[in-house]
């Protein structure tokens, strides 16, 4: 076998050699034993505890490569509850709790009252997608969510209805979870490691909108504040939606008064109630209007 091409590979690609092993005619005790499998085709081997550093690298590398290939330059990240209903579902949630306890009825009403944030998340995602900002040949402010329901669905839905694509960073959980139907399929990514998912949320983030949420939202929000507060990450617009909610569940002023954070740290985020508020702050932060002029 000869090959006169000077630029072609002289070794077979991994995919080709993998095919050779499948098509090999001989089946012996040696070739049938797991030890004989090519390492990258050996599922049990890849799942061993000793291979955790390799799996970390794979979860860092695969999304990075796919987003590069998709020409995603930066993202608009949206955090928020997986339980807040859409405006269309709000009344149904209240009705479903009518025969429940007083506590269950109160919770259902409060979640339904937050349906406005589903709508604002939708509007923000649609607004920023319609801007279709391109810089250095790459798409900027691509909407990115956790890929799940509620606020996350609203973000992906808004981008989809604007005719754009959006990213969903799902995580494997013990209970069943599927990406919401508005995530762009080839930008629907799944993670085993929370740490790597967190990295990909922020590696390309140029703005972050945080809506009312639970432990997951708190975790992402406070970690983001810490990264910027400590100088590990440059400042980006952090748009905190729902002042009534946040000041009820977190006393930011008290934390500053206790001296465990600086008063100036309270300027790391910006209160917002509408998508227009959020976009105005993003636009001012990056001087987008001046740049387009």
N, C-alpha and C positions, 0 to 999 in steps of 0.2 A: 504494500500500500504506500503510495507516494502522494505528496501534497506540495505543490509548488508555491502556494500562497505564503508570503512572508509575514503577514499580519495575523493570520488565523491562529487559534489555539492549537498547540501540538499535544496537549493532554486533553483527554475527554472531560467534558463537564460532569459535575456530580450527578445531574439528572440522567445523563446518558449511561454512566456507570451503574446507577441505580436500576435502570432498565435492563442492563446486562445481567444483573443478579436475578431479576424476575424471570428472564428468558432462558437462564441456564438450564440445559436439559437434564443434568445429573442431580439426583436427590439422594444424599447419603446422610448417615447419622451426623457427620461433621457439618454439612451444609444446612441441615435442619435445626441444629442446635442454636439457641439465642446468642451464644458467644460469637458465632460466625457472622451475625448481622453487621452491616455497615453501621457505624456508630450513629450517624445522623438519621438512620432509618429505624433505630432501635428505640421504640417508644418507652419501654420500661427503663432502659438505661438513662434516657433524657429526664425521666421523672425521679431519679434517685436524689437523695438529699445532697450528695456531693456535687451534683450538677446545678445547684441553685444559682451560683454566679453566672453560669452560662444562660440559664433561663432569664435572669435579670437582664443580661446583655441583649437577648433576643427581644424582650419586651420593650427595651429602650430603642432598639434598632428598627424593628419592623414598622411601628407607627412613624418614626422619623423618615424612613425611606418612602413610605406611602404618601405622606404629606408633602415631602419634597417633590415627588413625581406629580402630585396634584397641583403644584405651583401655589401652595398655601404659604404666604409670606408672614402673615400675622393673624391672630384670632381675637374675637370678641367672646369672652367666656361668660357663661351664665350659670350661676349657682342658685339653688332654691329647692323648696320642698317637693317631695314626690307625692304629697297628699292633698294639696290645694286643688279644688275642682275648677274646671273651666266654667265660665259664666252659664253655659248651657246645662251643666251638670249640678250647679249649686243647689237648686231647689230639690233635686232628687236626693241629694245628700241629707238635707234637712228632713225630708219625708221619710227616708229610710231609718232615721233615728227616733221617729215619733213614739214608737213603742218601747224605746230603750229607757235607761235611767236618766235622771236629771243631768248627771255629768255627761253622758253620751249625747244628749240633746244640745247641751251647751257647747261641746266640742264641735259637733256637726255645724252649729250655727256660726261659730267662729271661723271654721274652715271655709264655709260658704261666703262669709264676709270678706275673705281674702281672695275671692275669685277675681277681683279687680287686678291683682298682681299677675295672674295668668294672662289677662288681657294686655297689661303693660309689657310683659315679657314678649308676648307675640308682636306687639307694635314695635318694640325696640329692635327685635330681630328682623322684622320686615323692613323697617326704616333703614337700618344699616346695610342690609343686603341690597336694597334698591340703590344705594349710593355707588355700589360696584367699584370701589376704589382699587385701582391697580397702581403699583409702584415697583420699579425694577423688574417689570414683567411678571410680578407675582400678585396674587389676590390678597388684599389686606382686610382685616377685621372679619374673617370668616367665622360665622356663628358656631360656637362650640358648647355643647352641654354634656351632661352625664349620660345622655342617651335614653333616659327613662321617661316616666310619665310626668304629668302635672307641669310645673314650671319648665322642666326640661323639654317636654313635648311642645310647650308653647313656643320656645325658642326655635326648635327645629321646624315647627309648623310655620312660623312667621317667615323664616328664610325660604321654605319651600313655596309658600304662596306668593313670594316675591320673585319666583322663578330662579332662585339661587340654590346653591348647595350648602350643606352644613355638616358638621362633624358631631359624632356621638361617641363618647368614651365610656363604654359600659364596663362593668366589673362583675366577675363571677361571684354569685352569692349562694348560700345554701338553699334558699327558696328560689323558685323559678323567676327569671327576669329576662325579658326580651327587649330589644331596642324598640323605641316608639316608631311608628310607620313613616315618620317624616324625615328621619335621618337619611342622608344620601348613602345608598348601600355600600359604595366603594370607600366611603369615609366613616363607616360604622366599624369601630375598633373595640376589641374586647381584651380585658386585662385580668390576670390572676393576682398581681401584686398592686396593692393600693399605692405603694411608694412610687412605682413607675407611672401609674395613672396620674398621680399628683404632679409629677414632673412634666408630663405631656400637657396637662392643663395650663401650665404656666410658662413653658419654654417659648411659646410663640405669642403669649397673651400680651396685647397692647391696651386692653381695657377689660374690666371685670365688673359685671353687674351681679349684685347679691340681693336675692329676694328672701322674704321670710322662709325659714326652714327649720330643720331639726339638727340632730347631732352632726350629720354629714356636712350640712351647710355651715354650721358653726366651726367645724374642724377646718374646712377649706378657707373660710373667711379669716379666722384668727391666724392660721398659718401664713396666709398671704400678708396680713398686717405685720407679722413677726419678721418675715423675710425682708420687707421694705424698711421696717423700723431698725433692723440690725444692719442694714446696708448690704445684705446678701443679694438683693434684687433692686434694680432701679425702679423709681416710682412709676406707676401707671394709674390711670383713673380708676378708682374703686367707687362704684356707684351703689350706694346702700338704699334700697327701696323699702319703704314702710317704716317711717320714724316711730309711729305709734307702737308698732310691734316691737321693734328693737329696743326702744327706751323702756318698754315694760319688762322685757326679759333680761336686758343687760343694762346696768347702770354705768355707762361709760364715764360720766362725770365723777362718780364716786371712785372709780379705779384711779383716775388722775388725782383726785383729792387725797387718796391714800398714799400717793407718792410712788406707786409701783409702775406707773407709766408717766411720761411727761404730758403736760397739757397740750403741747404741740402735736403729740401723737394722735390727738383727736382730729387733726387736719389731714390724716392719711386717707380718709374716706369722705365722700360727698353725699349728703342726703338728697334723695330723688323721690319723686312721686309719679312722674310721668316719663314716657319714652323720650319726649321732646327735651325734658330737663337733662336726661342722661346724654343725649346726643349733643346738646349744646356744650356740656362740660367736656366731652371727648373732643369736639371740634375746637374749642378754645385751648385745651391742653396741647393739642398737636398743631394748632394754628392751621387747620385744614382749609378754612375759608380763604385765608391769606395765600395759602399755597396754590389753591385752584385759580385764584385771580391772577 
